[in-house]
């Protein structure tokens, strides 16, 4: 039995509303449900009656709430006092993919610095997979990763998330490519070209997007190399050696007139950039301040 499961139960029991509990805890509803299910399984009793319209406590649930709620109030007060009195440098550690570092971090950091002039930032540019691991291990406070438009595995990743923006998928080819004069193409027109693919471990969202797009177009990409570094991609594509697919926001970071992007007819796939942080009812103050800024700026990012 762990404190996390009990904390989630107490919040739901007090509010009798999963949506409100999710908002108060900054944790997804599926994540809360999963922890309460684990607690019920460990105790061998049902704690909640949940329907589509209401949540009610069982007799066992009422008894448990009565006994543990005061303890949790004391724990939270103690944690809050420690967080507010401990004197330590206000350092925010951010693990991010290059796209987010260029598109979002300047505005986020500027706003946070205006609110806290003594703040310092430690930024690590890395892959989505590595950024997620750094968040799960608590080495970094917040991460920015690439996700698909149908990405639903945050619960399995043991992180919370906030989607910031979405971007359509485009084809990226050399300015000397035979299709370069067109604004839009059918992806199948590239089936005979060599593709630069993405590593499935380090850039899973980009890998799955490219693979899915090609398969939906009726072919398997002829992969000759893989990678995710923009400079490498730019050099290989500009020499008309390979083609690739990438989100438009990623393409906009490439400073080269030797490559162009082409819209994809009939393709609705998108990629998003999401902020991720540790799944915990006790969010570190460094992370909390970042999330407050993100919530305010989200519509303007």
C-alpha positions, 0 to 999 in steps of 0.5 A: 500500500502506498501514500499515493493511492490513499491521497487520491482516495481522500481527494475523491472521497472529499469532493465526490467528483473525479473531475474536480479531484483531477483538477485539484491534484493535477493528475488525469482521471484515469490515473486516479481511477487506476490508483484507487482500483489498486487500493481497493484490490489491496484492501479487498473491499469496495471503497466507492460506488461510481456511476456516470452521474455520481460518486458515493462512498461505501461504508468501508470507504466512509470508515477509511476516510474518517481514519486517514483524512486527518493524517493527510492534512497533517502530512500536507501541512508539513510538506508545505512548510518544508517547501516554503521554508527551505532556503535553496536556489530557485533552479528550474531544470527543463528537458526539451526537444529542439523544436520546443526549445526554439518555439516555446521556451523563450516566452515561457522563461521570460514570463517566469523571470519577470515574476521571479527575477532570481530564477535560474534555468538549466536546459537540456536539449534531448530526445522525447524518450530521454526527456521523459526518463529525466522527468520520471527519475525526478532529475528534471522538473518539466519536459517538452516532448513530441507526441502524436495526435492520437497519443494516449499512453501517458498513463503507462509513461507515469507522467502527467501532460499538457498539450501545447500545440498541434502541427500538420505533417508535411513532406520535406524534399530537396529544392531540386526534387522532381516534385519541388514545383508543386505545393501539395502532393499525394504521399504515394508519389514518393514511394520510390524515393529513399526515406530518412526515417526516425529512431523508434526508441529515441523519437517514437512519435515521429517514427510512428507518424512517418510509418503510419502516413506511408502505410495509409498511402499504400506503401512501406517507406524505403528506409536508407538511414535514420536520425533526428538531428535537424542539421543532418536531415537538412544536409541529406535532404538538400543533396537530393539523397533522401526525402522525409516527413516532419511536422510543419513546426519542426520544418520551420526551424530549418534555415535552408533554401535548399529544401522545401516542404510540400503539403500532403493531399488527403493526410490528416495526421498531426503531431503535437508538443506536450509539456510533461511532469512527474505524476505526484500529488505533491508537485515541486514548487519549481514545476508548479510555477512552470505549470502556472505560466504554461496555463496562462500562456497556452493560448498564445504559444 
